[in-house]
């Protein structure tokens, strides 16, 4: 469902008169930038079909029930991986003699590449562990599809396999920031979608919100009890 800017402003979805961030600011418990973007997109373009709404509700209930799933991945590690993938350091393709010269004269560049490869491999291990754990918790279909997509994207990505040799590190660096970059970004996008659902679950618990019942009908009927404006500190329900 597309909502125009005027309606978004009137409903204070993305911002409010007190500049507190609107509904988005109220429910934002995301831990990574991709999660914030996914949450904002969900509020700006909410689901309109009953089946999609119910699927989202089941996913949010799942995350609320599994104790907030710690964090999907460490935010600081995710940020470092993003910076590494966006680095303007050129991929290094030198022969044996040039690699020796590179290691001696450009230690800072080599260290940046080594660090980027190392943090990305650590992030992938952590992500794989979390996704496998989530899959073992019997998640609802929406979460399961996202988890399986993430595992598919990161499966078989190049790795140094513990090797510290410069030639192997450079080879993996070229792959991660080359042909494998799109898969890494796709995995980050999935993490963002899961992080947004996790954020909605935490907000639901923290704010004591409930889930509306979606009933199939030929006519639009909206019934509500105990409704109140979420930005008020001591609201009186209608």
N, C-alpha and C positions, 0 to 999 in steps of 0.2 A: 504494500500500500504506500503510495506517495503522498506526503503531506506537504502543503505549500508553506513557505516561510512565514506568512502571516499567521497561519494556524499554529505553527510551532511556537511562535512568539506569544500568541494569546494564551496558549496552554502552558507556557513556561517550560517547555520540554528540554531545551538546550541551555536556557538562561532564564533568569527571573529579575524582577525589578530591583532586588537587593544585590544583584551580581553574585549570587551564591552558586551559580551553575545550573539552576533549574532542576528538573527531575534527574537529568544526567549527573549533576554533581551530587545529588542525594544518594544515588544507587551505585556510584563509581567506587568500587573496591578492587578494581583491576590492578594487576601487578606489573604488566608489561605494556608498552605502547600499542602493540597490535591488539591487545585486549580492550584498551580504551577506544580504539578506532572501531572495533567490532561492536562494542556496546553502544557507541554513538550511532552507528549505522542501524542497529536494531531499533533504537528509539526514533530515529528519523524516518525509517522505512519499516514500520511494524508489520508483522504477519497479519494477513486478512482472512486466510482460510482456517476453518475450525480445526482441521487435522494438523496444520502447522502450529497453531496456538497450543493445542494439546501436547504436541511433541515437545515444544519449548517448556511447557509446564512440567512435564515428566523429567526433562533434563534438569531443570532448576531444583525440583524436589530431590532428585538424585544427589546433586551436589550439596544440598542442604543436609542430606542424611549421612554423607560420608565425612562429616567434620571438617568441611571447607577444603579438604584435599590438600592440606598444608599450602604450598604454592605449586603450581604445575611445574615450573622451573624457576631457578633463582633469577630475579630481575636483573641483578648486576651482571650475571653471566650472559643473559640474553642481550643486554645492551652492548656488551663487548663483542659479541658475535655480529651484531648488526653493524657496528663500526668497522669490524674487520672486513665484512663483505662489501662495504661501501668505501673501503680504503682506496686511495688513488695511487698507492704503491704498485708499480707495474709488476705483473707476474714475471719471475726471473727465470730465464731459460739460457743457462750458460753451460759450456762444456766443463770437463774436470779442471783444467787450468784456470778458467775464468771463475769457477766456483771458489777456488782457493784464494784468488785475488779479491773476490767479492767478500769473502769471510774476513779478510784482513782489513780491507780499505772501507768497507761499508757495513760495519758490524751493527750499526743502528737499524739499517734496513733488514738485515738478516734476523735480528732479534725481534723486530716487529712482525715479520712473517712467521717466525717460530711461535711467537706468543699467540698470533691469530689462529694458527692451525691447532695449537694446543688447547686453547679455550673453546674452539669449535668442537673438537673431539670430546672434550669434557661435557659440553652442553648436549651433544648428541647422546652420550651415554646416560646422562641424567634424564633426558627426554624419553629415551627408549624405556628406561626403568619405570618412569611414571606412567607412560602409556600402557605398558604391560600390566602394571598394578591396576590401573583403571579398568582395563579389559577384564581383569579377574573379578571385579566387583559386580558383575552382571548389570552393566549399565543399560539404560533405555536405548532405543534404536538410534536416536539423534546423536547421542554421545558415542555410541559404538561405531557409527559410521565415521565420525570425526577421528576417533582413536585409530581405526583401521587405516584411514587415509594418511594419517600422520606416520604410522609405522611403515606404510608402503613407500612414502616419500623418502624416509631416512634409511630404509633397508638397502644395504649394499653400497653405501656411499664410500668413497675412497678414504683410507686411513693409513696412518704411519705404522700401525700395528706395534707401537712402542719403539720404533726405530728413531734414533736421533741423528742419523746421517743427513747432511745438508741436501744431498741429491734427492733423498726420499721426501724430505720436508718440502722442498721446492716442487716436486712432482705433485704432492697432495695439495699444496697451495694453488697450483695452476688449475687443478680439477675443481676444488671447492669454490674458487672465485671465477670459474669458467663454466664448463658444461653442467656442473652440479649445483650451481648457484640458484637456478630456478626451483630446484627441488628443496633446497634449504629454505628459500623464501616461502614456498608452499607450506612447509612444515611450520614455519613461524606464523603463517596466517591461520593454520588450524589451531595452534596454541592460543592465538588471539580469540578465536571463536569459543574455545573451551573456557578461557579466562573470563570472557564476557558472561557466559552462563554461570560460572562460579561466582562472579561479582553479583549477579542478580540474586543468587541463592543466599549469599551473605547479607545483602541488603534486606531480603525478605525476613531473615531471622532477626537481624538487628532492629528492624523497624516494626516487627510484629505484623507484617502484611499477610494477606491470605490470597488464595487463588480463586478467581471467578469460575463459575461453572459455565461451560459453553454448551448450549443446547441448540440442536439443529431445528430450524423453523423457516417457514416461507416468509415470515414477517420479522422485522427487526424489533426486538423488545429488550430494553435495558432496565433491569431491576437492581436496586442497591440499598443496603442498610448499613448504617454506621459509617458512611462516607465522610471524609474530611480532607481539607487542603493539606497536603503533606509538609508544607513549609512552616506551618504554625507549630510553635513549641507546646501549646496547651489547647489543642483544637476541641471544638464541640461538634460531635457527629450529628448528621442530619437524620 
